[in-house]
Amino acid sequence: MKIQFQNFSIDQLSESSAVFSGDNFQTNFSTSTRRNEGNGSINGDKNIHINNKHIIMKNTDQQDDS
């Protein structure tokens, strides 16, 4: 069976997504992901965020594959 596309577009690859083309054989395919976001919380009235910078520091006590 042959599948043919005239146009093909990829907007985003995430998690365990992948794109393969042509004759290929994937072995031991795996994925690793990390998502660090930091903002905390803001409470009160008339609060404004301007030009904020956030630093996320990895805890070296935790074992991590990345």
C-alpha positions in Angstrom: 0.0 0.0 0.0 1.3 3.5 -0.8 -0.1 6.6 0.7 0.9 9.8 -1.0 0.2 13.4 0.1 0.4 16.4 -2.2 0.9 18.8 0.8 1.9 18.0 4.3 2.3 20.4 7.2 3.3 19.8 10.9 2.4 22.5 13.4 3.7 20.9 16.5 5.6 17.9 17.8 5.1 17.0 21.5 5.3 14.2 24.0 6.1 11.1 22.1 5.4 12.4 18.6 7.7 11.8 15.7 7.9 12.1 11.9 9.5 9.4 9.8 9.8 9.4 6.0 10.9 6.8 3.5 12.1 3.3 4.3 12.8 3.2 8.0 12.6 0.9 11.0 12.5 2.4 14.5 13.9 0.4 17.4 14.0 1.3 21.1 12.1 4.5 20.4 11.5 6.4 23.6 10.7 9.9 24.8 11.5 12.0 27.8 9.7 15.3 28.7 10.0 18.0 31.3 7.9 21.1 31.7 8.9 23.7 34.2 6.8 26.8 34.5 7.0 29.4 37.2 5.0 32.4 38.1 3.6 31.7 41.6 0.5 33.6 42.6 -0.5 37.2 42.9 -3.1 38.3 45.4 -4.8 41.6 46.0 -6.2 44.5 44.0 -4.6 46.5 41.2 -1.6 44.2 40.8 0.5 44.5 37.6 3.1 42.2 36.1 5.8 44.0 34.0 9.0 42.5 32.6 9.1 39.6 35.0 11.9 37.0 34.9 11.5 33.6 36.4 14.3 31.2 37.4 13.6 27.5 37.9 16.4 25.6 39.7 16.6 21.9 39.4 16.7 20.0 42.7 20.0 18.0 42.5 18.7 15.6 45.2 16.1 14.2 42.7 17.2 11.6 40.2 16.4 12.6 36.6 17.0 11.0 33.2 17.5 14.3 31.4 
